[in-house]
Amino acid sequence: MSEQRTSSESRLKLKAEVEALAASDAPDEEVLEEVVRLVHDAHPLWDWSGIYLLVDGTLLVGPFAGSEEPPEHSRIEVGDGVCGTAVAEEKNQLVEDVRELDNYLACSLSPLRARGPHSRGGKDRRPVRHRQRRARGLHARE
């Protein structure tokens, strides 16, 4: 998949693979790792793909792909940044220009999508998908 946008057919195939993994008897950690790998591999222009897990009211970075090192913000309080806001508001966040946000946790100026809470079992480990696209040289650090 070398094209910039994922085709509708490719998205349907990816969705079916993810749904099959979620329905499997594999341990949650293995499922999450494989889902992250599949999503990241399907989007070659993304620098980083990962999942934050809600543990005791705090988002902790879970499985991720695209980097050897965990992200700078490996622990995010609910309500902080885009991912924490997605959990606090229980709705997806799509941000085209993160520079417009007062509560953005600076790690990249890339367009960002944060997905709200999803569950596969216990209510204390709700994964939140966090995805970034390559920013053509723009990067910010706090």
DSSP file (Angstrom, degrees, kcal/mol; ACC not computed):
  #  RESIDUE AA STRUCTURE BP1 BP2  ACC     N-H-->O    O-->H-N    N-H-->O    O-->H-N    TCO  KAPPA ALPHA  PHI   PSI    X-CA   Y-CA   Z-CA
    1    1 A M              0   0    0      0, 0.0     5,-0.0     0, 0.0     0, 0.0   0.000 360.0 360.0 360.0  82.4    0.0    0.0    0.0
    2    2 A S        +     0   0    0     41,-0.1     4,-0.1    42,-0.1     2,-0.0   0.536 360.0 105.5 -94.9  -6.5    2.3    2.8   -1.2
    3    3 A E  S    S-     0   0    0      1,-0.1    42,-0.2     2,-0.1     4,-0.0  -0.365  78.1-119.9 -72.5 155.9   -0.5    5.2   -2.0
    4    4 A Q  S    S+     0   0    0     40,-0.1     2,-0.4    39,-0.1    41,-0.2   0.911  95.8  46.1 -64.4 -43.8   -1.1    8.2    0.4
    5    5 A R  S    S-     0   0    0     38,-0.0     2,-0.4    40,-0.0    -2,-0.1  -0.797  89.1-117.0-104.4 142.5   -4.7    7.3    1.2
    6    6 A T        -     0   0    0     -2,-0.4    -2,-0.1     1,-0.1    37,-0.1  -0.612  35.7-120.5 -76.3 130.4   -5.9    3.9    2.2
    7    7 A S     >  -     0   0    0     -2,-0.4     4,-2.5     1,-0.1     5,-0.2  -0.239  18.8-113.2 -69.3 160.4   -8.4    2.6   -0.3
    8    8 A S  H  > S+     0   0    0      1,-0.2     4,-2.2     2,-0.2     5,-0.2   0.892 119.3  51.6 -60.2 -40.7  -11.9    1.6    0.7
    9    9 A E  H  > S+     0   0    0      1,-0.2     4,-2.1     2,-0.2    -1,-0.2   0.905 109.9  49.0 -63.2 -42.1  -11.1   -2.1   -0.1
   10   10 A S  H  > S+     0   0    0      1,-0.2     4,-2.6     2,-0.2    -2,-0.2   0.889 109.8  51.8 -65.7 -39.2   -7.9   -1.9    2.1
   11   11 A R  H  X S+     0   0    0     -4,-2.5     4,-2.8     2,-0.2    -2,-0.2   0.906 109.3  49.9 -63.7 -40.6   -9.9   -0.4    5.0
   12   12 A L  H  X S+     0   0    0     -4,-2.2     4,-2.3     2,-0.2    -2,-0.2   0.902 111.6  48.3 -64.4 -40.6  -12.5   -3.1    4.8
   13   13 A K  H  X S+     0   0    0     -4,-2.1     4,-2.2     2,-0.2    -2,-0.2   0.928 113.0  47.8 -64.4 -44.8   -9.7   -5.8    4.8
   14   14 A L  H  X S+     0   0    0     -4,-2.6     4,-2.6     1,-0.2     5,-0.2   0.920 110.9  51.5 -61.7 -44.6   -8.0   -4.1    7.8
   15   15 A K  H  X S+     0   0    0     -4,-2.8     4,-2.8     1,-0.2    -1,-0.2   0.913 109.8  49.5 -59.4 -43.5  -11.3   -3.8    9.6
   16   16 A A  H  X S+     0   0    0     -4,-2.3     4,-2.2     2,-0.2    -1,-0.2   0.898 111.3  49.3 -63.9 -40.5  -12.0   -7.5    9.1
   17   17 A E  H  X S+     0   0    0     -4,-2.2     4,-2.1     2,-0.2    -2,-0.2   0.913 113.2  46.6 -64.3 -42.6   -8.5   -8.4   10.4
   18   18 A V  H  X S+     0   0    0     -4,-2.6     4,-2.7     2,-0.2    -2,-0.2   0.918 112.1  50.1 -66.7 -43.7   -9.0   -6.3   13.5
   19   19 A E  H  X S+     0   0    0     -4,-2.8     4,-1.8    -5,-0.2    -1,-0.2   0.891 109.7  51.3 -62.2 -38.9  -12.4   -7.6   14.2
   20   20 A A  H  X S+     0   0    0     -4,-2.2     4,-0.6     2,-0.2    -1,-0.2   0.909 111.3  47.9 -65.0 -40.9  -11.1  -11.2   13.9
   21   21 A L  H >< S+     0   0    0     -4,-2.1     3,-1.0     1,-0.2     5,-0.3   0.930 110.6  51.1 -63.1 -45.1   -8.3  -10.4   16.3
   22   22 A A  H 3< S+     0   0    0     -4,-2.7    -1,-0.2     1,-0.3    -2,-0.2   0.825 111.9  47.9 -63.0 -31.3  -10.8   -8.8   18.8
   23   23 A A  H 3< S+     0   0    0     -4,-1.8    -1,-0.3    -5,-0.2    -2,-0.2   0.560  95.8 100.3 -85.4  -8.8  -13.0  -11.9   18.6
   24   24 A S  S << S-     0   0    0     -3,-1.0    -3,-0.1    -4,-0.6     7,-0.0  -0.157  80.9-121.3 -74.2 170.4  -10.1  -14.3   19.1
   25   25 A D  S    S+     0   0    0      2,-0.0    -1,-0.1     3,-0.0     3,-0.1   0.319  70.9 126.0 -91.2   6.8   -9.2  -16.0   22.3
   26   26 A A  S    S-     0   0    0     -5,-0.3     5,-0.1     1,-0.1    -2,-0.0  -0.296  74.9 -89.4 -64.4 150.3   -5.7  -14.4   22.2
   27   27 A P     >  -     0   0    0      0, 0.0     4,-2.2     0, 0.0     3,-0.5  -0.285  37.9-114.3 -58.4 146.0   -4.6  -12.5   25.3
   28   28 A D  H  > S+     0   0    0      1,-0.2     4,-2.9     2,-0.2     5,-0.2   0.876 114.4  55.1 -51.3 -44.8   -5.5   -8.8   25.2
   29   29 A E  H  > S+     0   0    0      1,-0.2     4,-2.3     2,-0.2    -1,-0.2   0.901 109.2  47.3 -60.2 -41.5   -1.9   -7.6   25.0
   30   30 A E  H  > S+     0   0    0     -3,-0.5     4,-2.3     2,-0.2    -1,-0.2   0.905 112.3  50.4 -64.8 -41.5   -1.2   -9.8   22.0
   31   31 A V  H  X S+     0   0    0     -4,-2.2     4,-2.5     2,-0.2    -2,-0.2   0.944 111.8  47.1 -61.4 -48.2   -4.4   -8.6   20.3
   32   32 A L  H  X S+     0   0    0     -4,-2.9     4,-2.4     1,-0.2    -2,-0.2   0.906 111.6  50.7 -62.5 -42.7   -3.5   -4.9   20.9
   33   33 A E  H  X S+     0   0    0     -4,-2.3     4,-2.2    -5,-0.2    -1,-0.2   0.916 113.1  45.6 -60.3 -43.8    0.1   -5.4   19.7
   34   34 A E  H  X S+     0   0    0     -4,-2.3     4,-2.7     2,-0.2    -2,-0.2   0.885 111.2  52.4 -69.7 -38.4   -1.1   -7.0   16.5
   35   35 A V  H  X S+     0   0    0     -4,-2.5     4,-2.7     2,-0.2     5,-0.2   0.934 110.4  48.4 -61.7 -45.7   -3.8   -4.4   15.9
   36   36 A V  H  X S+     0   0    0     -4,-2.4     4,-2.8     1,-0.2     5,-0.2   0.926 112.3  48.9 -60.3 -44.8   -1.3   -1.6   16.3
   37   37 A R  H  X S+     0   0    0     -4,-2.2     4,-2.8     2,-0.2     5,-0.2   0.932 112.5  47.8 -61.6 -45.7    1.1   -3.3   13.8
   38   38 A L  H  X S+     0   0    0     -4,-2.7     4,-1.7     2,-0.2    -2,-0.2   0.928 114.3  45.9 -61.0 -46.5   -1.7   -3.9   11.3
   39   39 A V  H  X S+     0   0    0     -4,-2.7     4,-0.5     2,-0.2    -2,-0.2   0.930 115.1  46.8 -63.9 -45.2   -2.9   -0.3   11.5
   40   40 A H  H >< S+     0   0    0     -4,-2.8     3,-1.3    -5,-0.2     6,-0.3   0.928 111.8  50.0 -63.9 -44.9    0.6    1.1   11.3
   41   41 A D  H 3< S+     0   0    0     -4,-2.8    -1,-0.2     1,-0.3    -2,-0.2   0.817 106.7  56.7 -63.0 -29.9    1.6   -1.1    8.3
   42   42 A A  H 3< S+     0   0    0     -4,-1.7    -1,-0.3     1,-0.2    -2,-0.2   0.601 107.7  50.5 -77.0 -10.7   -1.5   -0.1    6.5
   43   43 A H    X<  +     0   0    0     -3,-1.3     3,-2.1    -4,-0.5    -1,-0.2  -0.701  63.1 176.2-129.5  79.4   -0.6    3.6    6.7
   44   44 A P  T 3  S+     0   0    0      0, 0.0    -1,-0.1     0, 0.0   -40,-0.1   0.652  77.4  60.7 -64.0 -15.4    3.0    4.0    5.5
   45   45 A L  T 3  S+     0   0    0    -41,-0.2    89,-2.1   -42,-0.2     2,-0.4   0.532  82.4  99.5 -88.2  -4.6    2.9    7.8    5.9
   46   46 A W    <   -     0   0    0     -3,-2.1    87,-0.2    -6,-0.3     3,-0.1  -0.672  57.2-160.6 -83.9 133.1    2.3    7.7    9.6
   47   47 A D  S    S+     0   0    0     -2,-0.4     2,-0.3    85,-0.4    -1,-0.2   0.853  75.4  12.3 -75.3 -36.9    5.3    8.2   11.9
   48   48 A W  E     -A  132   0A   0     84,-0.7    84,-1.7     2,-0.0     2,-0.4  -0.999  56.4-178.1-147.8 140.0    3.7    6.6   15.0
   49   49 A S  E     +AB 131  65A   0     16,-2.2    16,-2.9    -2,-0.3     2,-0.3  -0.995  25.4 138.5-136.0 140.0    0.7    4.5   15.8
   50   50 A G  E     -AB 130  64A   0     80,-1.7    80,-2.4    -2,-0.4     2,-0.4  -0.985  41.0-115.3-168.6 177.2   -0.2    3.4   19.3
   51   51 A I  E     -A  129   0A   0     12,-1.9    11,-3.7    -2,-0.3     2,-0.4  -0.990  14.9-153.4-129.3 133.0   -2.7    2.7   22.0
   52   52 A Y  E     -AB 128  61A   0     76,-2.7    76,-2.8    -2,-0.4     2,-0.4  -0.899  16.6-147.0-101.0 136.9   -3.1    4.4   25.4
   53   53 A L  E     -AB 127  60A   0      7,-3.4     7,-2.9    -2,-0.4     2,-0.8  -0.873  12.1-129.1-105.9 136.0   -4.7    2.3   28.1
   54   54 A L  E     +AB 126  59A   0     72,-1.4    72,-0.5    -2,-0.4     2,-0.5  -0.752  36.4 171.3 -84.8 111.2   -6.8    3.8   30.8
   55   55 A V  E >   - B   0  58A   0      3,-3.0     3,-1.5    -2,-0.8    70,-0.1  -0.977  67.5 -21.7-127.1 117.3   -5.5    2.5   34.1
   56   56 A D  T 3  S-     0   0    0     -2,-0.5    -1,-0.1    68,-0.3     3,-0.1   0.868 128.0 -49.0  51.5  42.1   -6.7    3.9   37.4
   57   57 A G  T 3  S+     0   0    0      1,-0.2    21,-0.9    67,-0.1     2,-0.4   0.555 120.9  98.2  80.7   8.5   -7.9    7.1   35.7
   58   58 A T  E <  S-BC  55  77A   0     -3,-1.5    -3,-3.0    19,-0.2     2,-0.5  -0.983  72.0-124.5-129.3 140.0   -4.6    7.8   33.8
   59   59 A L  E     -BC  54  76A   0     17,-3.2    17,-2.8    -2,-0.4     2,-0.4  -0.735  30.0-172.6 -83.0 124.6   -3.8    7.0   30.2
   60   60 A L  E     -BC  53  75A   0     -7,-2.9    -7,-3.4    -2,-0.5    15,-0.2  -0.957  31.1-105.8-118.0 136.5   -0.6    4.9   30.0
   61   61 A V  E     +B   52   0A   0     13,-2.6    -9,-0.3    -2,-0.4     3,-0.1  -0.374  43.0 179.1 -63.2 134.1    1.0    4.1   26.6
   62   62 A G  E     -     0   0A   0    -11,-3.7    -1,-0.1     1,-0.4   -10,-0.1   0.026  49.8 -13.1-106.9-142.9    0.4    0.6   25.5
   63   63 A P  E    S+     0   0A   0      0, 0.0   -12,-1.9     0, 0.0    -1,-0.4  -0.302  70.5 172.7 -61.0 142.8    1.6   -1.1   22.4
   64   64 A F  E     -B   50   0A   0    -14,-0.2     2,-0.3    -3,-0.1   -14,-0.3  -0.969  17.6-157.6-148.2 162.7    3.0    1.2   19.7
   65   65 A A  E     +B   49   0A   0    -16,-2.9   -16,-2.2    -2,-0.3     3,-0.1  -0.961  64.2  53.3-139.7 155.6    4.7    1.0   16.3
   66   66 A G  S    S+     0   0    0     -2,-0.3     2,-0.3   -18,-0.2    -1,-0.1   0.325 100.9  56.2 104.1  -6.2    6.9    3.4   14.3
   67   67 A S        -     0   0    0    -18,-0.1    -1,-0.1     1,-0.1    -3,-0.1  -0.991  64.9-142.9-153.8 147.6    9.5    4.1   16.9
   68   68 A E  S    S+     0   0    0     -2,-0.3    -1,-0.1    -3,-0.1    -4,-0.0   0.791  90.7  61.8 -78.5 -29.8   11.9    2.2   19.1
   69   69 A E  S    S-     0   0    0      1,-0.1     3,-0.1    -3,-0.1     0, 0.0  -0.706  92.0-110.1 -99.1 146.9   11.3    4.6   22.0
   70   70 A P        -     0   0    0      0, 0.0     4,-0.1     0, 0.0    -1,-0.1  -0.325  50.7 -85.1 -66.0 159.2    8.0    5.2   23.7
   71   71 A P        -     0   0    0      0, 0.0     3,-0.3     0, 0.0   -10,-0.1  -0.219  36.7-110.0 -64.0 158.0    6.4    8.6   23.1
   72   72 A E  S    S+     0   0    0      1,-0.3     2,-1.1    -3,-0.1     3,-0.2   0.865 116.5  52.7 -55.9 -38.5    7.5   11.6   25.2
   73   73 A H        +     0   0    0      1,-0.2    -1,-0.3    32,-0.1     3,-0.1  -0.687  62.6 152.8-101.3  79.7    4.1   11.6   26.9
   74   74 A S        +     0   0    0     -2,-1.1   -13,-2.6    -3,-0.3     2,-0.4   0.532  69.8  45.9 -86.1  -5.7    3.8    8.0   28.0
   75   75 A R  E     +C   60   0A   0    -15,-0.2     2,-0.4    -3,-0.2   -15,-0.2  -0.981  69.9 177.7-137.9 122.5    1.5    9.0   30.8
   76   76 A I  E     -C   59   0A   0    -17,-2.8   -17,-3.2    -2,-0.4     2,-0.2  -0.991  23.8-132.7-131.4 128.5   -1.4   11.4   30.2
   77   77 A E  E >   -C   58   0A   0     -2,-0.4     3,-2.3   -19,-0.2   -19,-0.2  -0.522  40.3 -93.4 -75.6 145.6   -4.0   12.5   32.8
   78   78 A V  T 3  S+     0   0    0    -21,-0.9     7,-0.2     1,-0.3     6,-0.1  -0.399 116.3  26.0 -58.7 130.0   -7.7   12.4   31.7
   79   79 A G  T 3  S+     0   0    0      5,-1.2     2,-0.4     1,-0.3    -1,-0.3   0.146  97.0 112.6  98.1 -17.2   -8.5   15.9   30.3
   80   80 A D  S <> S-     0   0    0     -3,-2.3     4,-1.5     4,-0.1     5,-0.3  -0.721  78.2 -19.8 -90.3 137.0   -4.9   16.7   29.3
   81   81 A G  H  > S-     0   0    0     22,-0.8     4,-1.6    -2,-0.4    23,-0.2   0.026 101.1 -55.9  63.5-174.0   -4.0   17.0   25.7
   82   82 A V  H  > S+     0   0    0      2,-0.2     4,-2.1     1,-0.2    -1,-0.2   0.913 136.7  47.1 -70.3 -44.4   -6.0   15.6   22.8
   83   83 A C  H  > S+     0   0    0      1,-0.2     4,-1.6     2,-0.2    -2,-0.2   0.922 113.3  47.7 -66.6 -43.7   -6.0   12.0   24.0
   84   84 A G  H  X S+     0   0    0     -4,-1.5     4,-2.4     1,-0.2    -5,-1.2   0.849 111.5  52.0 -64.9 -33.6   -7.0   12.9   27.5
   85   85 A T  H  X S+     0   0    0     -4,-1.6     4,-2.8    -5,-0.3     5,-0.3   0.877 103.8  57.2 -68.6 -38.3   -9.8   15.1   26.2
   86   86 A A  H  X>S+     0   0    0     -4,-2.1     5,-1.4     1,-0.2     4,-0.7   0.898 112.4  41.8 -58.5 -40.4  -11.1   12.3   24.0
   87   87 A V  H  <5S+     0   0    0     -4,-1.6     3,-0.3     3,-0.2    -2,-0.2   0.933 114.2  50.3 -72.5 -46.5  -11.5   10.2   27.2
   88   88 A A  H  <5S+     0   0    0     -4,-2.4    -2,-0.2     1,-0.2    -1,-0.2   0.888 120.7  35.2 -60.6 -40.0  -12.9   13.0   29.3
   89   89 A E  H  <5S-     0   0    0     -4,-2.8    -1,-0.2     2,-0.2    -2,-0.2   0.544 101.5-134.4 -90.7  -8.0  -15.5   13.9   26.7
   90   90 A E  T  <5 +     0   0    0     -4,-0.7     2,-0.3    -3,-0.3    -3,-0.2   0.891  69.9 101.4  52.5  44.2  -16.0   10.3   25.6
   91   91 A K  S   <S-     0   0    0     -5,-1.4    -2,-0.2    -6,-0.2    -1,-0.2  -0.991  78.7 -91.3-152.7 154.5  -15.9   11.3   21.9
   92   92 A N        -     0   0    0     -2,-0.3     2,-0.4    23,-0.1    23,-0.2  -0.245  34.4-148.5 -62.9 150.1  -13.4   11.2   19.1
   93   93 A Q  E     -D  114   0A   0     21,-3.2    21,-2.5     2,-0.0     2,-0.5  -0.990  12.7-174.8-122.6 130.3  -11.1   14.2   18.5
   94   94 A L  E     -D  113   0A   0     -2,-0.4     2,-0.5    19,-0.2    19,-0.2  -0.980   8.1-177.9-124.8 117.1   -9.9   15.2   15.0
   95   95 A V  E     -D  112   0A   0     17,-2.6    17,-2.3    -2,-0.5     3,-0.3  -0.959  15.4-179.2-122.3 116.5   -7.4   18.1   15.1
   96   96 A E  S    S+     0   0    0     -2,-0.5     2,-0.4     1,-0.3    -1,-0.1   0.845  83.8  26.0 -81.8 -35.6   -6.0   19.5   11.8
   97   97 A D    >   -     0   0    0      1,-0.1     3,-2.0    14,-0.1    -1,-0.3  -0.855  62.8-171.7-133.5  98.8   -3.8   22.1   13.4
   98   98 A V  G >  S+     0   0    0     -2,-0.4     3,-1.7     1,-0.3     6,-0.2   0.688  80.1  76.3 -65.2 -17.4   -2.6   21.3   16.9
   99   99 A R  G 3  S+     0   0    0      1,-0.3    -1,-0.3    10,-0.2     5,-0.0   0.701  86.8  63.3 -65.3 -17.3   -1.1   24.8   17.3
  100  100 A E  G <  S+     0   0    0     -3,-2.0     2,-0.4     2,-0.0    -1,-0.3   0.532  86.9  91.3 -83.0  -6.6   -4.7   26.0   17.7
  101  101 A L    X   -     0   0    0     -3,-1.7     3,-0.6    -4,-0.2   -19,-0.0  -0.756  59.6-159.0 -97.2 133.6   -5.1   24.0   21.0
  102  102 A D  T 3  S+     0   0    0     -2,-0.4    -1,-0.1     1,-0.2    -4,-0.0   0.821  94.9  43.9 -73.8 -31.2   -4.3   25.5   24.4
  103  103 A N  T 3  S+     0   0    0      2,-0.1   -22,-0.8   -22,-0.0     2,-0.2   0.164  78.3 136.2-104.1  19.5   -4.0   22.0   26.0
  104  104 A Y    <   -     0   0    0     -3,-0.6     2,-1.1    -6,-0.2   -23,-0.0  -0.491  52.9-137.0 -69.3 131.3   -1.9   20.3   23.3
  105  105 A L        -     0   0    0     -2,-0.2     3,-0.2   -25,-0.1   -32,-0.1  -0.780  31.4-126.8 -87.3  99.5    1.0   18.2   24.7
  106  106 A A        +     0   0    0     -2,-1.1    36,-0.7     1,-0.2     3,-0.1  -0.246  66.9 120.2 -59.6 117.9    3.7   19.2   22.3
  107  107 A C  S    S+     0   0    0      1,-0.5     2,-0.3    34,-0.2    -1,-0.2   0.331  82.1   0.9-144.2 -19.2    5.4   16.2   20.6
  108  108 A S        -     0   0    0     -3,-0.2    -1,-0.5    31,-0.2    31,-0.2  -0.950  50.3-138.0-166.3 150.8    4.6   16.9   17.0
  109  109 A L        +     0   0    0     29,-0.5   -11,-0.2    -2,-0.3   -10,-0.2   0.169  66.6 125.4 -96.6  16.8    2.8   19.5   14.8
  110  110 A S  S    S-     0   0    0      1,-0.1   -12,-0.2    28,-0.1    25,-0.1  -0.337  76.4 -90.2 -70.2 153.0    1.3   16.7   12.7
  111  111 A P        -     0   0    0      0, 0.0    22,-1.3     0, 0.0     2,-0.4  -0.380  54.7-154.2 -56.8 147.7   -2.4   16.3   12.2
  112  112 A L  E     -DE  95 132A   0    -17,-2.3   -17,-2.6    20,-0.2     2,-0.4  -0.972  22.0-168.0-137.0 142.1   -3.7   14.2   15.0
  113  113 A R  E     -DE  94 131A   0     18,-1.8    18,-2.1    -2,-0.4     2,-0.5  -0.999   6.6-174.7-127.1 130.3   -6.6   11.9   15.6
  114  114 A A  E     -DE  93 130A   0    -21,-2.5   -21,-3.2    -2,-0.4     2,-0.3  -0.994  14.5-147.5-123.7 128.5   -7.5   10.6   19.0
  115  115 A R        -     0   0    0     14,-2.6     3,-0.1    -2,-0.5   -23,-0.1  -0.739  18.5-118.6 -97.7 142.6  -10.2    8.0   19.4
  116  116 A G        -     0   0    0     -2,-0.3    13,-0.4     1,-0.2   -29,-0.2   0.026  55.8 -48.0 -68.7-178.4  -12.5    7.9   22.4
  117  117 A P        -     0   0    0      0, 0.0     2,-0.3     0, 0.0    -1,-0.2  -0.196  54.6-179.4 -59.4 138.4  -12.8    5.0   24.8
  118  118 A H        -     0   0    0      9,-1.2     2,-0.4    -3,-0.1    -3,-0.0  -0.951  12.3-149.1-131.9 151.9  -13.2    1.5   23.4
  119  119 A S        +     0   0    0     -2,-0.3     7,-0.1     7,-0.2     4,-0.1  -0.960  27.6 171.9-131.9 144.6  -13.6   -1.6   25.5
  120  120 A R  S    S-     0   0    0     -2,-0.4     2,-0.5     2,-0.3   -92,-0.1  -0.512  79.3 -39.9-139.6  67.4  -12.7   -5.3   25.2
  121  121 A G  S    S+     0   0    0      2,-0.0     5,-0.0   -93,-0.0    -2,-0.0  -0.960 113.8  48.5 120.9-126.9  -13.5   -6.6   28.7
  122  122 A G    >   -     0   0    0     -2,-0.5     3,-1.2     1,-0.1    -2,-0.3  -0.179  66.9-133.7 -61.3 143.8  -12.7   -4.8   31.9
  123  123 A K  T 3  S+     0   0    0      1,-0.2     3,-0.4    -4,-0.1    -1,-0.1   0.631 100.0  64.7 -73.4 -12.7  -13.7   -1.1   32.2
  124  124 A D  T 3  S+     0   0    0      1,-0.2   -68,-0.3   -69,-0.1    -1,-0.2   0.494  98.7  52.0 -90.3  -2.6  -10.4   -0.2   33.7
  125  125 A R    <   +     0   0    0     -3,-1.2    -5,-0.3   -70,-0.1    -1,-0.2  -0.404  68.5 159.1-128.6  57.4   -8.3   -1.0   30.6
  126  126 A R  E     -A   54   0A   0    -72,-0.5   -72,-1.4    -3,-0.4    -7,-0.2  -0.704  34.6-136.0 -83.4 118.9  -10.1    0.9   27.8
  127  127 A P  E     -A   53   0A   0      0, 0.0    -9,-1.2     0, 0.0     2,-0.5  -0.485  13.5-161.2 -75.4 145.0   -7.7    1.5   24.9
  128  128 A V  E     -A   52   0A   0    -76,-2.8   -76,-2.7    -2,-0.2     2,-0.3  -0.989  16.1-137.4-123.0 119.3   -7.6    4.8   23.2
  129  129 A R  E     -A   51   0A   0     -2,-0.5   -14,-2.6   -13,-0.4     2,-0.4  -0.610  20.2-172.2 -81.6 136.0   -6.1    4.8   19.7
  130  130 A H  E     +AE  50 114A   0    -80,-2.4   -80,-1.7    -2,-0.3     2,-0.4  -0.995   6.1 177.9-130.5 124.4   -3.7    7.6   18.9
  131  131 A R  E     -AE  49 113A   0    -18,-2.1   -18,-1.8    -2,-0.4     2,-0.4  -0.982   8.4-171.2-133.7 141.5   -2.4    8.2   15.4
  132  132 A Q  E     -AE  48 112A   0    -84,-1.7   -84,-0.7    -2,-0.4   -85,-0.4  -0.956  13.5-141.9-127.4 149.6   -0.1   10.8   13.9
  133  133 A R        -     0   0    0    -22,-1.3   -87,-0.2    -2,-0.4   -23,-0.0  -0.787  40.2 -85.0-105.4 154.6    0.8   11.5   10.3
  134  134 A R        -     0   0    0    -89,-2.1    -1,-0.1    -2,-0.3   -88,-0.0  -0.276  34.8-151.0 -56.7 140.4    4.2   12.6    9.1
  135  135 A A    >   -     0   0    0      3,-0.2     3,-1.8   -25,-0.1    -1,-0.1   0.148  30.5-116.3-107.6  18.1    4.7   16.3    9.4
  136  136 A R  T 3  S-     0   0    0      1,-0.3     3,-0.1     2,-0.0    -2,-0.0   0.910  84.4 -38.4  47.1  52.9    7.1   17.1    6.6
  137  137 A G  T 3  S+     0   0    0      1,-0.3     2,-0.5     0, 0.0    -1,-0.3   0.273 106.0 126.6  88.8 -12.0    9.9   18.3    8.9
  138  138 A L    <   +     0   0    0     -3,-1.8   -29,-0.5   -29,-0.0     2,-0.3  -0.685  28.4 156.2 -82.5 129.2    7.7   20.1   11.5
  139  139 A H        -     0   0    0     -2,-0.5     2,-0.4   -31,-0.2   -31,-0.2  -0.989  21.2-164.9-149.8 143.5    8.3   19.0   15.0
  140  140 A A        -     0   0    0     -2,-0.3     2,-0.4   -33,-0.1    -2,-0.0  -0.974   2.7-171.7-129.8 145.9    7.8   20.7   18.4
  141  141 A R              0   0    0     -2,-0.4   -34,-0.2     1,-0.0   -35,-0.1  -0.988 360.0 360.0-133.5 144.3    9.1   19.7   21.8
  142  142 A E              0   0    0    -36,-0.7   -35,-0.1    -2,-0.4    -1,-0.0   0.464 360.0 360.0 -80.7 360.0    8.2   21.2   25.2
